[in-house]
């Protein structure tokens, strides 16, 4: 994600729902490189099986799932807030 895309994303109403974030423009890594997912987990002390990941790319979602992360595909540049809230609620119940 570029810096302008990051600025747009952090202004979205869904952004405060996230416990931890990592933007590729800050990390110097790109998805679907497994290293960026590991950096996210390490930086925020997350366990893959307890982590919920959203992305607009099937490839990125597949990589996250291969690492044991619960991953959900959402629409590009228009975060599907309802879907995200439902997934977060469901994850908290499990």
C-alpha positions as CSV (number, residue, x, y, z in Angstrom):
1,X,0.0,0.0,0.0
2,X,1.4,3.4,-0.9
3,X,1.5,6.3,1.4
4,X,-1.6,8.0,-0.2
5,X,-3.6,4.7,0.0
6,X,-2.5,4.4,3.7
7,X,-3.8,8.0,4.4
8,X,-7.1,7.1,2.8
9,X,-7.4,3.8,4.7
10,X,-6.7,5.2,8.1
11,X,-9.6,7.7,7.6
12,X,-12.1,4.9,6.9
13,X,-14.6,4.1,9.7
14,X,-13.3,0.5,9.9
15,X,-9.7,1.5,10.8
16,X,-10.3,1.8,14.6
17,X,-11.5,-1.8,14.7
18,X,-8.0,-3.0,14.1
19,X,-5.7,-4.0,17.0
20,X,-2.6,-4.0,14.9
21,X,-1.8,-2.8,11.4
22,X,1.3,-2.9,9.2
23,X,1.5,-1.0,5.9
24,X,3.8,-2.2,3.2
25,X,5.0,1.4,2.5
26,X,6.3,1.5,6.1
27,X,7.7,-2.1,6.2
28,X,9.5,-2.1,2.9
29,X,7.9,-5.5,2.1
30,X,5.1,-6.4,-0.2
31,X,2.3,-9.0,0.1
32,X,2.2,-11.9,-0.6
33,X,5.7,-12.2,0.7
34,X,5.3,-14.3,3.9
35,X,7.8,-12.1,5.6
36,X,5.4,-9.2,5.8
37,X,2.8,-11.4,7.5
38,X,5.4,-12.6,10.0
39,X,6.5,-9.1,10.7
40,X,2.9,-8.1,11.5
41,X,2.6,-11.1,13.9
42,X,5.9,-10.4,15.6
43,X,5.4,-6.6,15.9
44,X,2.1,-7.0,17.6
45,X,2.7,-10.2,19.5
46,X,-0.1,-12.0,17.6
47,X,-0.6,-15.7,17.1
48,X,-1.6,-16.7,13.6
49,X,-4.6,-18.7,14.7
50,X,-5.9,-15.8,16.7
51,X,-5.4,-13.2,14.0
52,X,-8.0,-12.0,11.6
53,X,-6.7,-10.6,8.3
54,X,-8.6,-8.6,5.6
55,X,-7.4,-8.0,2.1
56,X,-8.8,-7.3,-1.4
57,X,-6.6,-9.8,-3.1
58,X,-7.3,-13.6,-3.3
59,X,-3.5,-14.2,-3.5
60,X,-2.8,-12.3,-0.3
61,X,-5.7,-14.0,1.5
62,X,-4.4,-17.4,0.4
63,X,-0.9,-16.7,1.7
64,X,-2.3,-15.5,5.0
65,X,-4.3,-18.7,5.3
66,X,-1.3,-20.8,4.4
67,X,0.4,-19.3,7.5
68,X,-2.5,-20.2,9.8
69,X,-4.1,-16.7,9.8
70,X,-7.9,-16.4,9.5
71,X,-8.2,-14.4,6.3
72,X,-11.2,-12.8,4.6
73,X,-11.4,-11.2,1.2
74,X,-13.1,-7.8,1.0
75,X,-13.8,-5.3,-1.8
76,X,-11.0,-3.0,-3.0
77,X,-10.9,0.6,-1.9
78,X,-14.4,0.4,-0.4
79,X,-13.9,-1.6,2.8
80,X,-16.9,-3.8,3.4
81,X,-17.5,-2.6,7.0
82,X,-20.5,-4.8,7.6
83,X,-18.6,-7.9,6.5
84,X,-15.6,-6.9,8.6
85,X,-17.7,-6.3,11.7
86,X,-19.4,-9.7,11.2
87,X,-16.1,-11.5,10.9
88,X,-14.6,-9.7,13.9
89,X,-17.7,-10.6,16.0
90,X,-17.6,-14.2,14.8
91,X,-13.9,-14.5,15.6
92,X,-14.5,-13.2,19.2
93,X,-17.1,-15.9,19.7
94,X,-14.9,-18.8,18.7
